[in-house]
Amino acid sequence: MYFREPLQPNTTPLPPAGIYYCSTEFCNREAERLKSLLSITTGPCDNFYQHVCKKWVRGQYLESSGTGTAISSDTMIQDDLIDSLTADLRKQTSVALELYNACKDRTLSGRALAAMDDLFRQWTIRQWPTEALASTRNVWSFAGELIKDFGLNALVDVHVAIDPEDPTKVALGMRKPSFLCSCNDAARPAVTNMIQDALVETMAAVGRSGGPQLVDEVMQVITRFSSSPPEPPLSEMGMRGFSVVRLSDMDPGIADLLSATFGNDSFFNEETKVVIKSPDFLQGHLVAALRELPPRAVMNYLGFLVFINLAPFFLDRHRLLRQLFGKSILGRTLPDVSNTGRLCLVAVERVLPGCFAKTSSQYLRDSGGIVANKLAQLVTSFGRSIEYLAWMDDMGAVMSRYLLKEYATLPKSNDSTFCPTSSASYAKDSSVKFFVALSRNRQRTLLSPLIKSGIADVKPVPRSQLLTTVTYDAPCRRLYVPAALFNVSVPVNTSHFSLQFARFAVRFYRAAVEALLHRDAVQSSLRYSDDLQRRFEDVLGCFEWELRQLPAGLSHSAVAPNSVTARGAFLQQTVAVQLAFRAFQELLQIRRTWNLDFRLAQLPGLSVDQLFFVYYALDNCEASDVVYQEQHGPWLPAHYRVNVPLRNVVEFAAIFSCPPDSDMARVSFVPRCTVVTVDRWDHSRP
């Protein structure tokens, strides 16, 4: 097929000092891959996502049952990493390997359901499903027990937060948890049928079918919770701060939940301050729902979640439970749930992430320090660029750079505190009891700072290596970099590796922006000025207007973000792309050292700057069903995640020579939602 160079600039820029044409086997393979993907019918200035991703999406075989499935770079990296972690685990002699083997042991799986009776007898519910009358206090207590023993934040996510008045102390934090369903799932028959069938099957498996009424009650609870208001992103609420209330001002059931969670270790009283991120949910929707829903129904719903989270430990025939496990833990239903070993790895990694923590640090070491050095350089570049943000003033820039220095970014090596080497203290006669005992131990460690009179003695706790985004741990002032952030198939000692900035630098900066906003949100002494906050609101307002006025060619009718609730996420993503591109220009080694442009010999029409944006789009290409797209609204649907930030990146339109009336550019009389001060930004260009 004849390949037309759609990305060839219409005007010739000033020539670089020279061009390095990469003709290595890897570069040639990448060039052929890009040639096969880039559309010749949809240009980069028409719809950049479709230009890069249309053929890629068509080339994926999506086994969609309409329940929330997807294929993307994230899912591929996750799947490869699961295999890699499994291989590494088999070389260990830790408790993680024992739990993994117990999970895989099908002789134990046959007894797992029977062991569930013993577990439920320890909790307020006593048995599942329960037909006994219950009270709302019973519901709160059972939810607290699941936090303590299982790490399951089913009604409220209880966590360690920063004291808003004294940053040297911690405070009790609460926010909306992740629910099994999103707001539209109740209207999707494939989703409701999967959940209902799994519920009926599980009730039958434990020998207490309960009848249609119990099933209908639980489905009513799922529908009600799925309709709860979405949690606003930090970029949306950061300038206004979190809500801080006294415990006595919250629903009395919260005290019952905390009593069950912390037991005799609790020192909470009516005057205890609670830092709330989701006040509309915690003080409105949740309380109203629990007053209206039958308490027995909510208890059975909570018990069903326990079965979902333990699905890999049960017999292979419970395929629907396994699908709900994938949906709950990985955020997607899986094309194949027959591989028990893979599911067990995910379950073990979730409860014992410390046993896998060395994976990221091993990757940094194996790269000869190149990746660690790149991350350090990203922090430095981010610090330089802060002053150019459109809302920033001089004092705000100084303050932000100061805060940035606090953030430790490199993964820690394995820590025996979070990876016990001996299982002597754990009962191993039952695989599910073994799992719950380890979960209880992890929860005790996670929440221990809250029982030490508020003193901020918080140690970094390993998080999942399967996360595909950088996360910010506020009490530890740490940006957590998981192994799944990196595409290990790209050689690190090549110029081509710098193009991976389009993946890991964007995601790293997205978390860095959140970290700065988080500090503003919780520390009154570090609040930005009123003028700065007004400018920030102006930029947010611009994105709200932008989402309402998107050209029809860039709108995706299946799933469209809400312009009011998604504007902060778009601002955050645009800042990340804008600053990551600047870091890429600054840190591209071949340009810094030899003043050479980098191109693929087999695709010479693409400049290295154009390649950056192509790889950004490729990293976000996604074959998914509507249910998955709706569930991942906070992460933004793929079409919008590519097109909206890029058409607001200062350099994008010029790099691709987009006409001013093209959809990916802005006509002259419409203001761009620039996240940097353009004249100063252009003047500082490397």
Phi, psi and omega in degrees: 000138179286130181252117176270138182283086185290343185262004180294124181301145178283335177238145184273119178286174176301132184293142175289170178301333178181169181233133173258118179263112183280123181235022176293167179302319180295314181296319179295322178294319178295320179299316179295322179296315180295320177302322182285344186257319188295129185285141175259357180256331176247114184280167181295335181271350179272307180199100189293325179298313180293325179301319184266323194256345187303311180290324179300313181297317180295335181278356181264140176264103184262110176280079187268124174257007182074026183245001178114058182244157184201155169230128180203178175300325179297311182294324179293316179295319177301313182297318178295321181292324177301317178296319180294317179295324178297316179297319179294321183298323182294346178268353183270170174232032186266176176298329180302318179294321178297317179294319179299314180295323178294322179295319181285337184293108184289341175290325176285328182296329178295335180262358186295317181296322178296324180292339180297327178301318179296320180296312183294330178295336179283342187254170183302327184293330178072315175208159178226136351288154179258139175252359182286153175293146181221166178246166177297327176297323176300320180298310181299319181294317179297319178299321177293322178297323179289329173294314184292314189265338191233350184067025184257105177273083189275323179252320182222135174271105179266128184209174178274125178240176178266135177298123184294342181257339182218099184294354176274357180239159176258165179220166177284123179249146177219144177205173179292135177278173173276127179263163182296327183238153173268180190296332183261356184298328182296340179265003180256106183304323181298322180288310182296323179294319179298314181294314182295317179296320178295322180295313179298316181297319181291318177300319179294323183294328180271002175083014178224088185296325174081336178088166184300328184297316180297319179297313180298322180297315180295319179296326176296319178296314181300317179296318182293314181292328181292341181270006182291151182296141180293149178284129181291143176293156183298327179295339178277324187249356188303320183287341181265344178086162177282162172278134176238119182231163172278151180300327180292341180273356180262170179302139181303335179297333178299322178296322177295320178297315181293323179297320179288328182287316187255342178060223182289347180280350185288134174243015182289145175219186184299333183270358180301131178278137178239124178269116187247130175265336186236065185298324181299322180281308188292324184256359180234281188299313184296312182298316180296319181297317182289338176283331186263330182279146176298127181305322179300321181295319180292322177299316180291327174297314180298319178296323178298323178298327177298315179298319180299315183288344178254011188309317182299340183279346183268176181301152186299336186289347180276065187291324181292320175300320179295322177295319178292329174298313178299318180295322183284318187268315183263351179082013182204149169282156191250146179292336182215119179247018181277343182276094183298322182300318180294317179294322178296322178300316180298317180295317181292317181297330180291320184269338180231057182298335179297333179286349180243004187296334182287350183298313179295313182294329177295320178297320179294320179291317182295338180276007180069024180085358183296313183293316178300320179295320179297318179297318178297320178294325178297319178298316180297315180296320178299317179299322178292327187274346185305319185295342182269355178300141192299332183262356190279143170245177186299315181294320178297323179293317179298315180297318182294320178295322178297315180295324182298327181293339182285340191278116170281136187240341187274142179298147176271156177283178182304140183232120184297339178299325183250010175217080182300137182269346181236139178254015186301328184271004182247135176286127184244016178289341178227131181295322181288324176293324176299314180297314182295322178297319178291323177298317180298319180295318179295317180297322178300320179290316182298318187264358183302326179300337182279353179249018181243043176057028173081000180292132187279064175260074187250122178265144177302131180254127180304142176244175186297136174285347182275355174297142180252009176230155172284139179239152181254123176262100188296311181299329180268354183051054186226135171267118185268122183252106182275164181296327183290356176290335189253141172267099188286355179282350181265124179301132185279342184263030180232160175296332181297334180297329180298334177293343175289353171305329180298340175259292191282331178289320179298315182289325177295315181291328177301319178287326180295320176298316179299321180298317180295319179292325180297316180297323177293326185290328189250349182242106182297330181289345181246020180293144175288164182292162179297320179298318179297318180295323178294320178294323177298317178296325178297318179293319175301316179297325178297317179292326176298316177295318180303315182293331178283335187251015181302138175302150182302328181292343180254353180277145179244109191296331185296312182221114179243128180296147174288125187296332182279314185275342184259353187298322179294321179295323178291320176301313182299317181292321181293318175301316182298315180292316182300312182285329177292323178294321177296317178298320178299315179295322181288324193254359177298112191301318184293332178280320181293318187274316188246359182055042180246146171277154181246128176219160175274127184301326181273000178214063190290345182285351180261118174287166181293328177294319177295322179300323180304312183288327175298316180289330174298314178296316180302322180295339183250004175300139186209125169260115186207161175269171185297324181298316178297316181297322179291321182293331186257031178304317179301332177272355176075133176301148190303316181304313183286326181297334178267305192289316185294311177299318185294324181285354174249359172286130189305317190273346193300307185299320180292321182297326180257009178052049182282130175300150184297340180262009179280156184297328182273002175241180180241133175292156194297331185269005178249124182291138174281147176276065182287138180262002175231159175282109197300312185296317178292323179297314179296321182293331182269005185300136181291000000 
